[in-house]
Amino acid sequence: MISAVCLGFFGAVFGLVGMKCTKVGGSDQTKAKIACLAGLIFILSGLCSMTSCSLYANRITSEFFDPSFVAQK
């Protein structure tokens, strides 16, 4: 989850740099590549968050249905 948050932050930074309205980043072709990189980073961030949520949900459900788990359900 931490990696998803960090990737989301860097994706937002690259997205801001890759916008056409900013003066940082060089030519339009370079900005297009930066914006594409930002989109790829956002996709990776989404995959990281989806994976972490799925693993956590799997752990919770496996503990709930485990008859030898004695903690409060």
TAHU-V702803 format. One line per field, one symbol per residue. ss: DSSP state (H for helix, E for strand, C for the rest). phi: phi as a letter, one per 30 degrees, with the letter a starting at -180 (. if undefined). psi: psi as a letter, one per 30 degrees, with the letter a starting at -180 (. if undefined). Layout:
ss->???
phi->???
psi->???
This chain:
ss->CHHHHHHHHHHHHHHHHCCCCCCCCCCHHHHHHHHHHHHHHHHHHHHHHHHHHHHHHHHHHHHHCCCCCCCCC
phi->.ddddddddddddddddddddcccjjddddddddddddddddddddddddddddddddddddddcddddcddc
psi->eeeeeeeeeeeeeeeeefkfflfkfbleeeeeeeeeeeeeeeeeeeeeeeeeeeeeeeeeeeeegjffjflk.
